Amino acid sequence: MILLTNELKYLVRQVWEDYRTEKRYSELLDSGKYGITDITVMTFRKSAAEDVREAIAKSNPFLEIAELESHVGTIHSICYS
């Protein structure tokens, strides 16, 4: 039996949510119905936004992180930029 601390449970949950977000984002792009400017991903933590951007850029080599910055970020970075 593996016992997880609350902090470790939180980290596992965040990694899983980031993975699901990146996967869904990629599915929407691959469908051809949506482009980068049609999808906005907002997170609460700056580090989560960076993780999601990096994961999306890795799984979609035609995208660059700079392109994603205005559409994937924290609510403040998107709304106040």
HUWOJO-V383031 format. One record per pair of residues at least 12 apart in sequence whose C-alpha atoms are under 10 Angstrom apart, sorted by sequence separation. I is the first residue (numbers start at 1). J is the second residue. D is the distance in Angstrom with one decimal. If there is no record, write none. Layout:
BEGIN
i->{I:I}
j->{J:J}
d->{D:D}
END
This chain:
BEGIN
i->{41:53:56:52:53:25:53:54:25:50:53:25:52:53:56:53:22:50:53:21:49:52:53:52:50:51:49:50:48:49:50:18:48:49:47:48:49:25:36:41:46:47:40:41:45:46:49:22:23:26:39:40:41:42:43:44:45:46:18:22:26:30:37:40:41:42:43:44:45:46:17:18:21:22:25:26:29:36:37:40:41:42:43:44:46:19:20:22:23:24:36:39:40:41:42:43:44:15:18:19:22:23:26:37:38:39:40:41:42:43:14:18:21:22:26:36:37:41:42:43:17:18:21:22:25:36:42:43:15:19:22:23:36:42:15:18:19:22:41:42:18:22:40}
j->{53:65:68:65:66:39:67:68:40:65:68:41:68:69:72:71:41:69:72:41:69:72:73:73:72:73:72:73:72:73:74:43:73:74:73:74:75:52:63:68:73:74:68:69:73:74:77:51:52:55:68:69:70:71:72:73:74:75:48:52:56:60:67:70:71:72:73:74:75:76:48:49:52:53:56:57:60:67:68:71:72:73:74:75:77:51:52:54:55:56:68:71:72:73:74:75:76:48:51:52:55:56:59:70:71:72:73:74:75:76:48:52:55:56:60:70:71:75:76:77:52:53:56:57:60:71:77:78:51:55:58:59:72:78:52:55:56:59:78:79:56:60:78}
d->{9.4:6.2:8.7:10.0:9.2:7.7:9.6:9.3:9.2:9.1:6.6:8.6:9.8:7.5:9.7:9.4:9.5:8.9:6.5:8.2:9.0:7.6:8.0:8.5:8.3:9.8:6.4:7.3:9.9:4.7:9.3:9.7:8.2:6.2:9.2:8.4:9.8:9.7:8.8:9.5:6.9:9.1:9.1:10.0:8.4:5.9:9.8:9.4:9.9:9.9:9.8:10.0:9.6:8.0:8.0:8.3:6.3:9.4:7.3:6.2:7.0:9.4:9.3:8.4:6.3:6.0:6.0:5.4:9.0:9.6:9.6:8.8:7.3:8.1:7.5:9.7:9.1:8.1:8.8:4.7:4.7:5.2:4.7:6.7:8.8:9.4:9.7:9.3:9.0:9.9:7.3:6.8:5.8:6.5:5.1:6.5:8.7:8.9:7.3:7.7:6.3:8.0:7.5:8.7:8.6:8.4:8.4:8.2:5.5:9.4:8.0:5.8:9.4:5.5:7.2:9.7:6.9:8.9:9.0:9.8:9.5:9.6:8.9:9.3:9.9:7.5:9.0:9.9:9.0:7.8:9.9:8.6:9.6:7.7:9.5:8.3:9.3:8.3:9.2:9.8:9.8:9.9:8.8}
END
